Amino acid sequence: MGSRARYHQRPVVAVFFELRLGICQACGATRARAHPVPQDVERELRQMTSTDELLAPRD
């Protein structure tokens, strides 16, 4: 993504959506996929993700 931004001479911007675990699981359950993400994996990833760390400015 950074290379595309450099090519177009634009800054890299990220958008972070914090959804409740129940919403993520409901969306995952309705996807027509051969290998859906198991709910225990979604729960574990959610616990590992710290909103404060993701939103902190980076130098």
PyMOL Python script that loads the backbone (N, CA, C, O; Angstrom):
from pymol import cmd

cmd.read_pdbstr("""\
ATOM      1  N   MET A   1       0.819  -1.192   0.000  1.00  0.00           N
ATOM      2  CA  MET A   1       0.000   0.000   0.000  1.00  0.00           C
ATOM      3  C   MET A   1       0.865   1.259   0.000  1.00  0.00           C
ATOM      4  O   MET A   1       0.506   2.261  -0.619  1.00  0.00           O
ATOM      5  N   GLY A   2       1.995   1.210   0.688  1.00  0.00           N
ATOM      6  CA  GLY A   2       2.868   2.363   0.730  1.00  0.00           C
ATOM      7  C   GLY A   2       3.439   2.712  -0.630  1.00  0.00           C
ATOM      8  O   GLY A   2       3.616   3.886  -0.954  1.00  0.00           O
ATOM      9  N   SER A   3       3.729   1.684  -1.434  1.00  0.00           N
ATOM     10  CA  SER A   3       4.295   1.950  -2.755  1.00  0.00           C
ATOM     11  C   SER A   3       3.277   2.637  -3.662  1.00  0.00           C
ATOM     12  O   SER A   3       3.642   3.494  -4.467  1.00  0.00           O
ATOM     13  N   ARG A   4       2.022   2.273  -3.538  1.00  0.00           N
ATOM     14  CA  ARG A   4       0.978   2.920  -4.334  1.00  0.00           C
ATOM     15  C   ARG A   4       0.823   4.384  -3.925  1.00  0.00           C
ATOM     16  O   ARG A   4       0.641   5.257  -4.774  1.00  0.00           O
ATOM     17  N   ALA A   5       0.895   4.642  -2.634  1.00  0.00           N
ATOM     18  CA  ALA A   5       0.798   6.019  -2.152  1.00  0.00           C
ATOM     19  C   ALA A   5       1.980   6.842  -2.649  1.00  0.00           C
ATOM     20  O   ALA A   5       1.813   7.989  -3.065  1.00  0.00           O
ATOM     21  N   ARG A   6       3.164   6.261  -2.605  1.00  0.00           N
ATOM     22  CA  ARG A   6       4.342   6.977  -3.112  1.00  0.00           C
ATOM     23  C   ARG A   6       4.202   7.252  -4.604  1.00  0.00           C
ATOM     24  O   ARG A   6       4.535   8.342  -5.068  1.00  0.00           O
ATOM     25  N   TYR A   7       3.712   6.271  -5.359  1.00  0.00           N
ATOM     26  CA  TYR A   7       3.551   6.438  -6.800  1.00  0.00           C
ATOM     27  C   TYR A   7       2.641   7.626  -7.103  1.00  0.00           C
ATOM     28  O   TYR A   7       2.912   8.408  -8.014  1.00  0.00           O
ATOM     29  N   HIS A   8       1.565   7.754  -6.335  1.00  0.00           N
ATOM     30  CA  HIS A   8       0.609   8.841  -6.554  1.00  0.00           C
ATOM     31  C   HIS A   8       0.948  10.077  -5.721  1.00  0.00           C
ATOM     32  O   HIS A   8       0.192  11.048  -5.702  1.00  0.00           O
ATOM     33  N   GLN A   9       2.078  10.032  -5.039  1.00  0.00           N
ATOM     34  CA  GLN A   9       2.556  11.134  -4.198  1.00  0.00           C
ATOM     35  C   GLN A   9       1.502  11.568  -3.189  1.00  0.00           C
ATOM     36  O   GLN A   9       1.180  12.749  -3.060  1.00  0.00           O
ATOM     37  N   ARG A  10       0.977  10.577  -2.483  1.00  0.00           N
ATOM     38  CA  ARG A  10      -0.036  10.812  -1.456  1.00  0.00           C
ATOM     39  C   ARG A  10       0.408  10.159  -0.158  1.00  0.00           C
ATOM     40  O   ARG A  10       1.158   9.183  -0.187  1.00  0.00           O
ATOM     41  N   PRO A  11      -0.040  10.679   0.987  1.00  0.00           N
ATOM     42  CA  PRO A  11       0.320  10.052   2.266  1.00  0.00           C
ATOM     43  C   PRO A  11      -0.449   8.734   2.463  1.00  0.00           C
ATOM     44  O   PRO A  11      -1.543   8.542   1.933  1.00  0.00           O
ATOM     45  N   VAL A  12       0.158   7.852   3.233  1.00  0.00           N
ATOM     46  CA  VAL A  12      -0.515   6.610   3.598  1.00  0.00           C
ATOM     47  C   VAL A  12      -1.447   6.907   4.769  1.00  0.00           C
ATOM     48  O   VAL A  12      -1.038   7.517   5.757  1.00  0.00           O
ATOM     49  N   VAL A  13      -2.685   6.479   4.657  1.00  0.00           N
ATOM     50  CA  VAL A  13      -3.680   6.698   5.700  1.00  0.00           C
ATOM     51  C   VAL A  13      -4.336   5.373   6.027  1.00  0.00           C
ATOM     52  O   VAL A  13      -4.634   4.587   5.127  1.00  0.00           O
ATOM     53  N   ALA A  14      -4.562   5.117   7.297  1.00  0.00           N
ATOM     54  CA  ALA A  14      -5.231   3.882   7.720  1.00  0.00           C
ATOM     55  C   ALA A  14      -6.547   4.236   8.401  1.00  0.00           C
ATOM     56  O   ALA A  14      -6.642   5.237   9.110  1.00  0.00           O
ATOM     57  N   VAL A  15      -7.536   3.421   8.182  1.00  0.00           N
ATOM     58  CA  VAL A  15      -8.830   3.582   8.839  1.00  0.00           C
ATOM     59  C   VAL A  15      -9.046   2.347   9.702  1.00  0.00           C
ATOM     60  O   VAL A  15      -8.944   1.220   9.216  1.00  0.00           O
ATOM     61  N   PHE A  16      -9.339   2.552  10.962  1.00  0.00           N
ATOM     62  CA  PHE A  16      -9.519   1.454  11.905  1.00  0.00           C
ATOM     63  C   PHE A  16     -10.955   1.446  12.381  1.00  0.00           C
ATOM     64  O   PHE A  16     -11.441   2.428  12.942  1.00  0.00           O
ATOM     65  N   PHE A  17     -11.635   0.328  12.153  1.00  0.00           N
ATOM     66  CA  PHE A  17     -13.009   0.169  12.610  1.00  0.00           C
ATOM     67  C   PHE A  17     -12.996  -0.788  13.793  1.00  0.00           C
ATOM     68  O   PHE A  17     -12.564  -1.933  13.663  1.00  0.00           O
ATOM     69  N   GLU A  18     -13.461  -0.330  14.932  1.00  0.00           N
ATOM     70  CA  GLU A  18     -13.532  -1.185  16.109  1.00  0.00           C
ATOM     71  C   GLU A  18     -14.968  -1.676  16.254  1.00  0.00           C
ATOM     72  O   GLU A  18     -15.857  -0.922  16.649  1.00  0.00           O
ATOM     73  N   LEU A  19     -15.180  -2.927  15.936  1.00  0.00           N
ATOM     74  CA  LEU A  19     -16.504  -3.528  16.025  1.00  0.00           C
ATOM     75  C   LEU A  19     -16.564  -4.465  17.212  1.00  0.00           C
ATOM     76  O   LEU A  19     -15.565  -5.082  17.583  1.00  0.00           O
ATOM     77  N   ARG A  20     -17.738  -4.569  17.805  1.00  0.00           N
ATOM     78  CA  ARG A  20     -17.920  -5.522  18.899  1.00  0.00           C
ATOM     79  C   ARG A  20     -17.707  -6.933  18.372  1.00  0.00           C
ATOM     80  O   ARG A  20     -17.974  -7.221  17.206  1.00  0.00           O
ATOM     81  N   LEU A  21     -17.227  -7.802  19.242  1.00  0.00           N
ATOM     82  CA  LEU A  21     -16.935  -9.178  18.862  1.00  0.00           C
ATOM     83  C   LEU A  21     -18.169  -9.863  18.293  1.00  0.00           C
ATOM     84  O   LEU A  21     -18.065 -10.608  17.319  1.00  0.00           O
ATOM     85  N   GLY A  22     -19.327  -9.624  18.882  1.00  0.00           N
ATOM     86  CA  GLY A  22     -20.561 -10.252  18.396  1.00  0.00           C
ATOM     87  C   GLY A  22     -20.878  -9.877  16.955  1.00  0.00           C
ATOM     88  O   GLY A  22     -21.355 -10.713  16.187  1.00  0.00           O
ATOM     89  N   ILE A  23     -20.619  -8.644  16.588  1.00  0.00           N
ATOM     90  CA  ILE A  23     -20.860  -8.193  15.218  1.00  0.00           C
ATOM     91  C   ILE A  23     -19.889  -8.891  14.266  1.00  0.00           C
ATOM     92  O   ILE A  23     -20.286  -9.343  13.192  1.00  0.00           O
ATOM     93  N   CYS A  24     -18.621  -8.977  14.658  1.00  0.00           N
ATOM     94  CA  CYS A  24     -17.627  -9.655  13.816  1.00  0.00           C
ATOM     95  C   CYS A  24     -18.006 -11.116  13.620  1.00  0.00           C
ATOM     96  O   CYS A  24     -17.901 -11.644  12.513  1.00  0.00           O
ATOM     97  N   GLN A  25     -18.444 -11.768  14.687  1.00  0.00           N
ATOM     98  CA  GLN A  25     -18.808 -13.179  14.588  1.00  0.00           C
ATOM     99  C   GLN A  25     -20.053 -13.369  13.726  1.00  0.00           C
ATOM    100  O   GLN A  25     -20.127 -14.326  12.955  1.00  0.00           O
ATOM    101  N   ALA A  26     -21.023 -12.476  13.845  1.00  0.00           N
ATOM    102  CA  ALA A  26     -22.241 -12.580  13.029  1.00  0.00           C
ATOM    103  C   ALA A  26     -21.916 -12.389  11.550  1.00  0.00           C
ATOM    104  O   ALA A  26     -22.438 -13.110  10.700  1.00  0.00           O
ATOM    105  N   CYS A  27     -21.059 -11.427  11.244  1.00  0.00           N
ATOM    106  CA  CYS A  27     -20.664 -11.212   9.851  1.00  0.00           C
ATOM    107  C   CYS A  27     -19.898 -12.419   9.316  1.00  0.00           C
ATOM    108  O   CYS A  27     -20.110 -12.846   8.181  1.00  0.00           O
ATOM    109  N   GLY A  28     -19.019 -12.957  10.129  1.00  0.00           N
ATOM    110  CA  GLY A  28     -18.244 -14.113   9.715  1.00  0.00           C
ATOM    111  C   GLY A  28     -19.118 -15.330   9.482  1.00  0.00           C
ATOM    112  O   GLY A  28     -18.834 -16.138   8.597  1.00  0.00           O
ATOM    113  N   ALA A  29     -20.183 -15.472  10.267  1.00  0.00           N
ATOM    114  CA  ALA A  29     -21.065 -16.636  10.139  1.00  0.00           C
ATOM    115  C   ALA A  29     -21.919 -16.569   8.873  1.00  0.00           C
ATOM    116  O   ALA A  29     -22.351 -17.603   8.365  1.00  0.00           O
ATOM    117  N   THR A  30     -22.163 -15.376   8.367  1.00  0.00           N
ATOM    118  CA  THR A  30     -23.022 -15.240   7.186  1.00  0.00           C
ATOM    119  C   THR A  30     -22.229 -15.255   5.883  1.00  0.00           C
ATOM    120  O   THR A  30     -22.818 -15.280   4.802  1.00  0.00           O
ATOM    121  N   ARG A  31     -20.905 -15.240   5.971  1.00  0.00           N
ATOM    122  CA  ARG A  31     -20.099 -15.264   4.751  1.00  0.00           C
ATOM    123  C   ARG A  31     -20.186 -16.630   4.084  1.00  0.00           C
ATOM    124  O   ARG A  31     -20.163 -17.668   4.747  1.00  0.00           O
ATOM    125  N   ALA A  32     -20.283 -16.608   2.784  1.00  0.00           N
ATOM    126  CA  ALA A  32     -20.287 -17.850   2.016  1.00  0.00           C
ATOM    127  C   ALA A  32     -18.846 -18.199   1.683  1.00  0.00           C
ATOM    128  O   ALA A  32     -18.366 -17.927   0.582  1.00  0.00           O
ATOM    129  N   ARG A  33     -18.165 -18.802   2.642  1.00  0.00           N
ATOM    130  CA  ARG A  33     -16.762 -19.144   2.456  1.00  0.00           C
ATOM    131  C   ARG A  33     -16.561 -20.621   2.721  1.00  0.00           C
ATOM    132  O   ARG A  33     -17.272 -21.230   3.519  1.00  0.00           O
ATOM    133  N   ALA A  34     -15.591 -21.179   2.045  1.00  0.00           N
ATOM    134  CA  ALA A  34     -15.271 -22.589   2.248  1.00  0.00           C
ATOM    135  C   ALA A  34     -14.655 -22.820   3.629  1.00  0.00           C
ATOM    136  O   ALA A  34     -14.869 -23.864   4.244  1.00  0.00           O
ATOM    137  N   HIS A  35     -13.885 -21.833   4.110  1.00  0.00           N
ATOM    138  CA  HIS A  35     -13.190 -21.986   5.392  1.00  0.00           C
ATOM    139  C   HIS A  35     -13.424 -20.748   6.264  1.00  0.00           C
ATOM    140  O   HIS A  35     -12.563 -19.870   6.317  1.00  0.00           O
ATOM    141  N   PRO A  36     -14.562 -20.664   6.942  1.00  0.00           N
ATOM    142  CA  PRO A  36     -14.818 -19.491   7.788  1.00  0.00           C
ATOM    143  C   PRO A  36     -13.862 -19.460   8.987  1.00  0.00           C
ATOM    144  O   PRO A  36     -13.336 -20.492   9.405  1.00  0.00           O
ATOM    145  N   VAL A  37     -13.652 -18.279   9.518  1.00  0.00           N
ATOM    146  CA  VAL A  37     -12.786 -18.125  10.684  1.00  0.00           C
ATOM    147  C   VAL A  37     -13.537 -18.641  11.909  1.00  0.00           C
ATOM    148  O   VAL A  37     -14.641 -18.175  12.190  1.00  0.00           O
ATOM    149  N   PRO A  38     -12.957 -19.598  12.646  1.00  0.00           N
ATOM    150  CA  PRO A  38     -13.625 -20.115  13.843  1.00  0.00           C
ATOM    151  C   PRO A  38     -13.811 -19.020  14.891  1.00  0.00           C
ATOM    152  O   PRO A  38     -12.975 -18.126  15.016  1.00  0.00           O
ATOM    153  N   GLN A  39     -14.897 -19.093  15.633  1.00  0.00           N
ATOM    154  CA  GLN A  39     -15.196 -18.059  16.620  1.00  0.00           C
ATOM    155  C   GLN A  39     -14.134 -17.962  17.700  1.00  0.00           C
ATOM    156  O   GLN A  39     -13.862 -16.865  18.188  1.00  0.00           O
ATOM    157  N   ASP A  40     -13.524 -19.075  18.090  1.00  0.00           N
ATOM    158  CA  ASP A  40     -12.490 -18.999  19.120  1.00  0.00           C
ATOM    159  C   ASP A  40     -11.258 -18.254  18.604  1.00  0.00           C
ATOM    160  O   ASP A  40     -10.572 -17.586  19.378  1.00  0.00           O
ATOM    161  N   VAL A  41     -10.976 -18.360  17.324  1.00  0.00           N
ATOM    162  CA  VAL A  41      -9.855 -17.622  16.732  1.00  0.00           C
ATOM    163  C   VAL A  41     -10.184 -16.136  16.700  1.00  0.00           C
ATOM    164  O   VAL A  41      -9.334 -15.308  17.030  1.00  0.00           O
ATOM    165  N   GLU A  42     -11.408 -15.786  16.305  1.00  0.00           N
ATOM    166  CA  GLU A  42     -11.820 -14.375  16.317  1.00  0.00           C
ATOM    167  C   GLU A  42     -11.714 -13.798  17.724  1.00  0.00           C
ATOM    168  O   GLU A  42     -11.248 -12.673  17.904  1.00  0.00           O
ATOM    169  N   ARG A  43     -12.141 -14.560  18.706  1.00  0.00           N
ATOM    170  CA  ARG A  43     -12.106 -14.099  20.089  1.00  0.00           C
ATOM    171  C   ARG A  43     -10.653 -13.886  20.541  1.00  0.00           C
ATOM    172  O   ARG A  43     -10.345 -12.886  21.190  1.00  0.00           O
ATOM    173  N   GLU A  44      -9.772 -14.818  20.199  1.00  0.00           N
ATOM    174  CA  GLU A  44      -8.369 -14.710  20.594  1.00  0.00           C
ATOM    175  C   GLU A  44      -7.703 -13.507  19.930  1.00  0.00           C
ATOM    176  O   GLU A  44      -6.964 -12.768  20.581  1.00  0.00           O
ATOM    177  N   LEU A  45      -7.960 -13.308  18.639  1.00  0.00           N
ATOM    178  CA  LEU A  45      -7.388 -12.151  17.940  1.00  0.00           C
ATOM    179  C   LEU A  45      -7.902 -10.848  18.526  1.00  0.00           C
ATOM    180  O   LEU A  45      -7.163  -9.869  18.634  1.00  0.00           O
ATOM    181  N   ARG A  46      -9.168 -10.842  18.902  1.00  0.00           N
ATOM    182  CA  ARG A  46      -9.763  -9.640  19.487  1.00  0.00           C
ATOM    183  C   ARG A  46      -9.076  -9.283  20.800  1.00  0.00           C
ATOM    184  O   ARG A  46      -8.839  -8.109  21.084  1.00  0.00           O
ATOM    185  N   GLN A  47      -8.758 -10.295  21.595  1.00  0.00           N
ATOM    186  CA  GLN A  47      -8.092 -10.052  22.878  1.00  0.00           C
ATOM    187  C   GLN A  47      -6.662  -9.559  22.680  1.00  0.00           C
ATOM    188  O   GLN A  47      -6.142  -8.805  23.502  1.00  0.00           O
ATOM    189  N   MET A  48      -6.036  -9.981  21.604  1.00  0.00           N
ATOM    190  CA  MET A  48      -4.657  -9.578  21.323  1.00  0.00           C
ATOM    191  C   MET A  48      -4.576  -8.153  20.792  1.00  0.00           C
ATOM    192  O   MET A  48      -3.525  -7.520  20.892  1.00  0.00           O
ATOM    193  N   THR A  49      -5.649  -7.644  20.238  1.00  0.00           N
ATOM    194  CA  THR A  49      -5.653  -6.332  19.614  1.00  0.00           C
ATOM    195  C   THR A  49      -5.927  -5.255  20.654  1.00  0.00           C
ATOM    196  O   THR A  49      -6.973  -5.265  21.304  1.00  0.00           O
ATOM    197  N   SER A  50      -5.007  -4.344  20.808  1.00  0.00           N
ATOM    198  CA  SER A  50      -5.181  -3.225  21.722  1.00  0.00           C
ATOM    199  C   SER A  50      -5.483  -1.973  20.913  1.00  0.00           C
ATOM    200  O   SER A  50      -4.668  -1.537  20.099  1.00  0.00           O
ATOM    201  N   THR A  51      -6.639  -1.407  21.137  1.00  0.00           N
ATOM    202  CA  THR A  51      -7.036  -0.207  20.411  1.00  0.00           C
ATOM    203  C   THR A  51      -6.052   0.929  20.653  1.00  0.00           C
ATOM    204  O   THR A  51      -5.714   1.661  19.723  1.00  0.00           O
ATOM    205  N   ASP A  52      -5.592   1.084  21.880  1.00  0.00           N
ATOM    206  CA  ASP A  52      -4.658   2.169  22.191  1.00  0.00           C
ATOM    207  C   ASP A  52      -3.374   2.036  21.373  1.00  0.00           C
ATOM    208  O   ASP A  52      -2.852   3.030  20.867  1.00  0.00           O
ATOM    209  N   GLU A  53      -2.868   0.813  21.245  1.00  0.00           N
ATOM    210  CA  GLU A  53      -1.644   0.612  20.476  1.00  0.00           C
ATOM    211  C   GLU A  53      -1.876   0.889  18.992  1.00  0.00           C
ATOM    212  O   GLU A  53      -1.020   1.473  18.328  1.00  0.00           O
ATOM    213  N   LEU A  54      -3.022   0.474  18.476  1.00  0.00           N
ATOM    214  CA  LEU A  54      -3.314   0.668  17.055  1.00  0.00           C
ATOM    215  C   LEU A  54      -3.500   2.129  16.691  1.00  0.00           C
ATOM    216  O   LEU A  54      -3.164   2.542  15.581  1.00  0.00           O
ATOM    217  N   LEU A  55      -4.027   2.907  17.609  1.00  0.00           N
ATOM    218  CA  LEU A  55      -4.318   4.308  17.327  1.00  0.00           C
ATOM    219  C   LEU A  55      -3.207   5.253  17.736  1.00  0.00           C
ATOM    220  O   LEU A  55      -3.302   6.453  17.477  1.00  0.00           O
ATOM    221  N   ALA A  56      -2.157   4.752  18.368  1.00  0.00           N
ATOM    222  CA  ALA A  56      -1.064   5.607  18.800  1.00  0.00           C
ATOM    223  C   ALA A  56      -0.294   6.139  17.590  1.00  0.00           C
ATOM    224  O   ALA A  56      -0.052   5.398  16.638  1.00  0.00           O
ATOM    225  N   PRO A  57       0.088   7.408  17.620  1.00  0.00           N
ATOM    226  CA  PRO A  57       0.873   7.963  16.512  1.00  0.00           C
ATOM    227  C   PRO A  57       2.213   7.242  16.401  1.00  0.00           C
ATOM    228  O   PRO A  57       2.823   6.874  17.404  1.00  0.00           O
ATOM    229  N   ARG A  58       2.649   7.051  15.182  1.00  0.00           N
ATOM    230  CA  ARG A  58       3.934   6.400  14.943  1.00  0.00           C
ATOM    231  C   ARG A  58       4.899   7.400  14.340  1.00  0.00           C
ATOM    232  O   ARG A  58       4.517   8.251  13.536  1.00  0.00           O
ATOM    233  N   ASP A  59       6.144   7.283  14.737  1.00  0.00           N
ATOM    234  CA  ASP A  59       7.170   8.193  14.194  1.00  0.00           C
ATOM    235  C   ASP A  59       7.804   7.630  12.970  1.00  0.00           C
ATOM    236  O   ASP A  59       8.685   8.261  12.386  1.00  0.00           O
TER     237      ASP A  59
END
""", "prot")
cmd.dss("prot")
cmd.show_as("cartoon", "prot")
cmd.util.cbc("prot")
cmd.orient("prot")
